[in-house]
Amino acid sequence: MKDRLRELVERAVPSGSVIQRTVKSGIWVTATKMAVRLSQILMLIVLARLLDPRAFGLMGIALLVLSAIRRFTNIGINAALIQDEQENVDEYLNTTWCLEAARGFLIFGVLAVAAPFIAGVFDEPSATPLIRVLALSPLLYGLRNPAVVYFQKDLSFHKDFVFKSSGSVVQFVVGVGYALYSPTVWALVFATVSKSFFKLFLSYVLHDYRPWPTFEVAAARRLIDYGKWITGASIIGFIYSEGDDAFVGWFLTATSLGFYQYAYRIADMPASEAAGIISEITFPAYSRLQGDLDELRGALLQTTRLTAFIAFPLSFGIAAVAPSFVPAILGDEWRPMITAMQILAMYGLLHAITRNFGAVWKALDRPDFIVKTGLIRVACIAALIWPATARWGIEGTALVVVGVYVFPMLPLDVYLSARMVEARQRRLYAEYLYPFVAASVMLGTLWYVASATTLTPLVEFLVLVPSGAVVYFAVAFLLERQFDWGIERNLRMISDGIRG
């Protein structure tokens, strides 16, 4: 069975030049992200109908704790292995496996002991058993085959597709199946753990490498030396990306956290995941181009243009359809999240159009920029989040998160990225202009249609989505013809890369 599965996967190996392989691999990354996120979205929608917001809030507390300890112990090994110019990194894999396994056991032990105290911080004792069971997930992750790093390092995203999408399918089946049997928060817990268990099994099916518990100090030192900035970035990333969740759960209630996290996930997911596809395939490609600054500059501008072309309509569209999407798809009890979801759609946009910058910083061996800019963001959010949340609730929290991203973070990210590749800042800002105009026209049109008609939420949602797509692409086409925007050349290059 294992040989048969491996044979089927190997038939679709991307080949050709680095650019061609990158484009082809992008198709696999897109398929992976779509499969993973589609299954997650479907699970969230189904479970939103079966569970109440408080259940999601309790799960949110447990996941926040798990995410925090994972982030604080992330030593950036995979990034170090991908960035390494050597194609074969087998010499590091046994050491990698030992480090990750030790990390998994450490997390499991800490959470098993500390769960009651952590739950007490949020004044939710019922979160204690959830935290303990979820602690199995990082333990299983630490024991997986370390050779899965080759899926990204070698641009072998066809294997990554099987690895990630299969786990998500298992998560969906277990989560929904258990919720139909017993509609409690345990459906979410068992879904998460089952995904980790299945991916552990699959990691050994998809790659022949078999780790052995041997540890080399020199190899560990080299990995950790690069990864220390990834560790810092991971910690800072948790604070500014999930610190607001933790604050809402502590300052307000588990139910408020359920609303806020759902609004955040839905608003951020489409645009940032599209950008994540580009970022995931460009980091290995950027690493291979790090010796040619001209090529790297051109690649950054092209990926910025493509990211903006995708992210602007997705984020503006979410803001427009949120009032009809929430009651029609999730249910009336989720209406309190609508305004926060509209605000956070702008966070999804900003997150998406700057996400690719981090790949450039890491490829040029400056992962410290991620930490340093993250510290600035954390300081700004920390100064504003308490008074804003106290005054406006989860909407105030969302306003702070978006406002800090608009200024000072966006100008700072653009400045550093332009300096790294020796480009003018206005060239990066110019890539945002045309999609902003097209998406603004789309947004205005959708809001007019929504205000001028009296349709049920479901019918309105079904009308607005295709209408928005037609308006955006029509305006984008006119801008391309009038001003030679350049997006058509990008899309043609992708098409040629696929055929090549």
C-alpha positions in Angstrom: 0.0 0.0 0.0 2.8 2.4 0.9 4.7 1.7 -2.3 1.5 2.2 -4.4 0.7 5.6 -2.7 4.3 6.7 -3.2 4.2 5.7 -6.8 1.1 7.8 -7.5 2.6 10.8 -5.8 5.9 10.6 -7.8 4.0 10.8 -11.1 3.3 14.5 -10.7 6.9 15.7 -9.8 7.5 19.3 -11.0 10.4 19.6 -13.4 12.3 22.1 -15.5 14.2 25.3 -14.6 13.9 27.0 -11.2 11.3 29.4 -12.5 9.3 26.7 -14.2 9.5 24.5 -11.1 8.5 27.4 -8.9 5.4 28.2 -11.1 4.4 24.5 -11.3 5.0 24.1 -7.6 2.8 27.1 -7.1 -0.1 25.1 -8.6 0.5 22.4 -6.0 0.7 24.9 -3.2 -2.5 26.5 -4.4 -4.2 23.1 -4.5 -2.8 22.3 -1.0 -4.0 25.6 0.5 -7.4 25.3 -1.1 -7.9 21.7 0.0 -6.8 22.5 3.6 -8.7 25.8 4.0 -11.8 24.5 2.2 -12.0 21.6 4.6 -11.4 24.0 7.5 -14.0 26.5 6.4 -16.6 23.7 5.8 -15.9 22.3 9.2 -16.2 25.7 10.8 -19.5 26.4 9.0 -21.0 23.0 9.9 -19.8 23.2 13.5 -21.1 26.8 13.8 -24.6 25.4 13.2 -24.1 22.5 15.8 -22.1 24.2 18.6 -22.6 27.5 20.4 -20.1 30.4 20.4 -19.0 29.6 23.9 -17.8 26.2 22.8 -15.6 27.9 20.2 -14.4 30.3 22.9 -13.3 27.4 25.2 -11.5 25.8 22.3 -10.0 29.1 21.5 -8.5 29.4 25.0 -7.0 25.9 24.7 -5.6 26.6 21.3 -4.1 29.9 22.4 -2.2 28.1 25.2 -1.0 25.5 22.8 0.0 28.0 20.2 1.8 30.1 22.7 4.1 27.3 24.0 4.7 26.1 20.4 5.7 29.6 19.3 7.9 30.2 22.4 9.8 26.9 21.7 10.0 27.2 17.9 13.7 27.1 17.1 13.2 27.6 13.3 14.8 24.4 12.2 12.7 23.9 9.0 13.5 27.5 7.8 17.2 26.9 8.5 17.2 23.7 6.4 15.3 25.3 3.5 17.6 28.4 3.5 20.7 26.2 3.5 22.3 26.3 0.0 23.1 22.6 0.1 20.5 20.5 -1.6 21.1 17.4 0.6 20.6 18.1 4.3 20.4 14.5 5.5 23.4 15.1 7.9 21.1 17.4 9.9 18.0 15.3 10.0 18.7 13.0 13.0 19.7 16.0 15.1 16.5 17.7 13.9 14.4 14.8 14.9 16.0 14.7 18.4 15.4 18.4 18.9 11.8 18.3 17.7 11.0 15.2 19.7 12.4 16.7 22.9 10.4 19.8 22.2 7.2 17.8 21.8 7.7 15.9 25.1 8.6 19.2 26.9 5.4 20.9 25.7 3.3 17.8 26.6 4.7 17.7 30.1 4.4 21.4 30.7 0.7 21.6 29.6 -0.3 18.4 31.4 0.9 19.9 34.7 0.1 23.6 34.2 -3.4 23.2 32.6 -5.4 24.0 35.7 -3.4 27.1 36.4 -3.6 28.3 32.8 -7.4 27.7 32.8 -7.6 29.7 36.0 -6.0 32.7 34.4 -9.0 32.9 32.0 -11.4 31.9 34.8 -12.5 28.9 32.8 -11.8 25.7 34.8 -13.6 23.6 32.1 -10.7 24.4 29.7 -8.3 22.2 31.8 -9.1 18.8 30.2 -9.2 20.4 26.8 -5.6 21.7 27.2 -4.3 18.4 28.4 -5.7 16.4 25.5 -4.6 19.0 22.9 -1.1 18.7 24.4 -0.8 15.4 22.5 -0.7 17.3 19.2 2.8 18.9 19.6 4.1 15.5 20.9 2.9 13.8 17.7 4.3 16.6 15.6 7.8 16.2 17.3 7.9 12.5 16.3 7.1 13.0 12.6 9.7 12.2 9.9 12.0 15.3 9.7 12.6 14.6 6.0 9.2 16.2 5.2 11.3 19.4 4.9 12.4 18.2 1.5 8.8 18.8 0.3 9.4 22.5 0.4 13.2 22.7 0.0 13.1 20.7 -3.3 9.9 22.5 -4.4 8.2 19.0 -4.2 4.9 20.5 -3.3 3.0 17.6 -4.8 4.0 15.6 -1.8 3.2 18.5 0.5 -0.3 18.5 -1.0 -0.9 14.9 0.0 0.7 15.4 3.4 -1.3 18.5 4.4 -4.6 18.0 2.6 -5.0 14.4 3.8 -4.6 15.5 7.4 -7.2 18.2 6.9 -9.7 15.7 5.5 -9.3 13.5 8.5 -9.8 16.5 10.8 -13.0 17.4 9.0 -14.4 13.9 9.1 -13.6 13.4 12.8 -14.8 16.9 13.8 -18.1 16.8 12.0 -18.7 13.1 12.7 -18.2 13.6 16.5 -20.3 16.8 16.5 -23.2 15.0 14.9 -22.9 12.3 17.6 -22.2 14.7 20.5 -22.4 18.4 19.8 -19.8 19.6 22.3 -16.4 21.3 22.3 -14.8 17.8 22.2 -15.6 17.6 18.5 -13.0 20.4 18.0 -10.5 18.8 20.3 -10.6 15.3 18.8 -10.5 16.8 15.3 -7.3 18.6 16.0 -5.5 15.6 17.6 -6.6 13.2 14.9 -5.1 15.4 12.3 -1.7 15.4 14.1 -1.8 11.6 14.5 -2.6 11.0 10.8 0.2 13.4 9.6 2.7 11.5 11.8 1.8 8.3 10.1 1.8 9.8 6.6 5.2 11.5 7.1 6.8 8.0 7.1 4.8 6.8 4.2 5.7 9.7 1.8 9.5 9.7 2.5 12.0 6.8 2.8 14.2 8.5 5.3 14.1 6.9 8.7 15.5 9.1 11.6 17.6 7.6 14.4 18.2 9.1 17.8 21.7 10.5 17.3 22.6 14.0 18.2 25.5 16.1 16.8 26.3 19.3 18.8 27.9 21.1 15.8 24.8 20.5 13.6 22.4 21.6 16.3 24.5 24.7 16.9 24.4 25.6 13.3 20.6 25.1 13.0 19.9 27.0 16.2 22.2 29.9 15.2 20.1 30.6 12.2 16.9 29.7 13.9 17.3 32.0 16.9 15.8 34.8 14.9 13.0 32.6 13.8 12.4 31.8 17.4 12.2 35.5 18.2 10.0 36.1 15.2 7.7 33.2 16.3 7.4 34.6 19.8 6.7 38.2 18.6 4.4 36.8 15.9 2.3 35.1 18.6 2.0 38.2 20.6 0.9 40.5 17.8 -1.2 37.9 15.9 -2.8 36.1 18.9 -2.1 38.4 21.8 -5.3 40.2 20.9 -7.2 36.9 21.2 -5.7 36.2 24.6 -6.6 39.7 25.8 -10.2 39.3 24.6 -10.5 35.9 26.3 -9.0 37.3 29.6 -10.6 40.8 29.6 -14.1 39.9 28.2 -15.6 36.4 28.1 -15.1 33.1 26.3 -18.2 33.9 24.2 -16.7 37.2 23.1 -13.5 35.3 22.3 -15.5 32.9 20.1 -17.0 35.8 18.2 -13.7 37.6 17.8 -11.8 34.5 16.7 -14.4 33.5 14.2 -14.5 37.0 12.7 -10.7 37.0 12.6 -10.4 33.6 10.9 -13.0 34.3 8.2 -11.8 37.9 7.5 -8.1 37.0 7.4 -8.1 33.6 5.8 -8.9 34.2 2.1 -6.5 37.0 1.4 -3.7 36.0 3.7 -3.8 32.4 2.6 -3.6 33.5 -1.1 -0.5 35.5 0.0 0.7 32.6 2.0 0.7 30.4 -1.2 3.0 32.9 -2.9 5.2 33.4 0.2 5.6 29.6 0.7 6.8 29.0 -2.8 8.9 32.2 -3.1 11.0 31.6 0.1 12.8 28.6 -1.5 13.0 30.4 -4.8 14.3 33.6 -3.2 16.9 31.6 -1.4 18.2 30.3 -4.7 18.2 33.8 -6.2 20.0 35.4 -3.2 23.2 35.9 -5.2 21.5 37.9 -8.0 19.9 41.1 -6.6 18.5 42.2 -9.9 16.6 38.9 -10.3 15.4 39.1 -6.7 14.2 42.6 -7.1 12.2 41.7 -10.2 10.7 38.6 -8.4 9.7 40.7 -5.4 7.9 43.3 -7.6 6.1 40.7 -9.6 5.0 38.7 -6.6 3.9 42.0 -4.8 1.8 42.8 -7.9 0.2 39.4 -8.0 -0.5 39.3 -4.3 -2.2 42.7 -4.4 -4.2 41.7 -7.4 -5.7 38.8 -5.4 -5.8 40.2 -1.9 -7.6 43.5 -2.5 -10.8 42.1 -4.0 -11.0 39.3 -1.4 -10.7 41.6 1.6 -12.9 44.3 0.2 -15.4 41.7 -0.8 -15.5 40.2 2.7 -16.2 43.6 4.2 -19.1 44.0 1.7 -20.8 40.6 2.1 -20.3 40.1 5.9 -23.8 41.4 6.8 -25.4 38.8 4.6 -22.8 36.0 5.0 -23.0 35.7 8.8 -26.7 35.2 9.3 -27.2 33.2 6.1 -24.3 30.8 6.5 -23.4 30.8 10.2 -26.7 31.7 11.8 -28.4 34.6 13.6 -26.6 33.9 16.9 -23.3 35.0 15.2 -24.5 38.4 14.2 -22.5 40.2 17.0 -19.3 39.5 15.0 -20.3 41.3 11.8 -18.7 44.7 12.5 -15.5 43.1 13.8 -15.4 40.9 10.8 -15.7 43.9 8.4 -12.9 45.8 10.3 -10.6 42.7 10.4 -11.1 42.2 6.6 -8.7 45.2 6.3 -6.2 43.4 8.6 -6.4 40.4 6.2 -5.5 42.7 3.3 -2.6 44.3 5.1 -1.4 41.0 6.3 -1.5 39.6 2.8 0.2 42.4 0.9 3.2 42.5 3.3 3.5 38.7 4.0 5.9 38.2 1.1 8.4 40.7 2.5 9.3 38.3 5.3 10.4 35.7 2.7 12.8 38.2 1.2 14.3 39.1 4.6 14.8 35.4 5.5 16.3 34.6 2.0 18.8 37.5 2.4 19.7 36.2 5.9 18.0 39.0 7.8 15.3 37.2 9.7 16.1 39.6 12.6 14.0 42.2 10.7 10.9 40.1 11.5 11.6 40.2 15.2 12.5 43.9 15.3 9.4 45.1 13.4 7.3 42.7 15.4 8.5 44.4 18.6 7.4 47.7 17.3 4.0 46.3 16.4 3.6 44.7 19.8 4.5 47.9 21.7 1.9 49.9 19.7 -0.9 47.4 20.2 -0.1 47.0 23.9 -0.4 50.8 24.4 -3.9 50.9 22.8 -5.7 47.6 23.1 -6.9 48.0 26.7 -8.7 51.4 26.4 -10.1 50.5 23.0 -11.5 47.2 24.1 -12.9 48.6 27.3 -14.8 51.3 25.2 -15.9 49.4 22.1 -15.5 45.7 22.9 -14.2 43.3 20.2 -14.7 46.1 17.6 -12.3 48.3 19.5 -9.7 45.4 19.6 -10.1 45.0 15.8 -9.6 48.8 15.2 -6.4 48.7 17.2 -5.0 45.7 15.2 -5.8 47.3 11.9 -4.8 50.9 12.8 -1.3 49.8 14.0 -0.8 47.9 10.7 -1.8 51.0 8.7 0.8 53.1 10.6 3.6 52.6 11.4 3.9 49.0 10.2 3.1 49.2 6.5 5.4 52.1 5.7 8.2 50.5 7.7 7.8 47.1 6.0 7.9 48.7 2.6 10.9 50.8 3.5 12.9 47.8 4.7 12.0 45.6 1.8 12.8 48.2 -0.8 16.2 48.8 0.8 17.0 45.1 0.9 16.6 44.8 -2.9 17.8 48.3 -3.7 14.5 49.4 -5.1 12.5 52.7 -4.6 9.7 52.5 -2.2 7.3 54.1 -4.7 7.7 51.1 -7.0 6.3 48.8 -4.3 3.5 51.3 -3.4 2.6 51.5 -7.2 1.8 47.8 -7.2 -1.0 48.5 -4.7 -2.6 51.4 -6.7 -4.4 49.6 -9.5 -5.9 46.8 -7.4 -7.0 49.3 -4.8 -8.9 51.3 -7.4 -10.5 48.3 -8.9 -11.5 46.9 -5.5 -12.8 50.2 -4.4 -15.2 50.4 -7.4 -16.3 46.9 -6.6 -16.9 47.7 -2.9 -18.9 50.8 -3.7 -21.0 48.9 -6.2 -21.8 46.1 -3.8 -22.7 48.4 -1.0 -25.1 50.3 -3.4 -26.7 47.0 -4.5 -27.1 45.8 -0.9 -28.7 49.1 0.3 -30.9 49.5 -2.8 -32.5 46.0 -2.5 -34.5 44.1 0.1 -33.3 40.5 -0.3 -33.0 37.8 2.3 -29.5 37.3 3.6 -28.9 34.1 1.7 -30.1 35.5 -1.7 -28.2 38.8 -1.1 -25.0 36.8 -0.5 -25.5 34.7 -3.6 -26.0 37.9 -5.6 -23.2 39.9 -4.2 -20.4 37.4 -4.6 -20.5 36.9 -8.4 -21.5 40.5 -9.0 -18.3 41.6 -7.1 -16.1 39.3 -9.2 -17.6 40.6 -12.5 -17.1 44.3 -11.5 -13.5 43.8 -10.2 -12.3 41.9 -13.2 -14.0 44.4 -15.6 -12.4 47.4 -13.9 -9.0 45.6 -13.7 -9.2 44.8 -17.4 -9.9 48.5 -18.2 -6.9 49.6 -16.1 -4.7 47.1 -17.7 -5.6 48.3 -21.2 -5.4 52.0 -20.3 -2.3 52.1 -18.1 -0.4 48.9 -18.9 -0.6 47.7 -15.3 1.4 44.6 -15.9 -0.8 42.0 -14.3 -1.6 40.4 -17.7 2.1 39.8 -18.3 2.4 38.1 -14.9 -0.6 35.9 -15.5 0.8 35.0 -19.0 4.2 34.1 -17.5 2.5 31.8 -15.0 0.6 30.2 -17.8 3.8 29.7 -19.9 5.6 28.3 -16.8 2.9 25.7 -16.3 2.9 24.7 -20.0 6.8 24.7 -20.0 
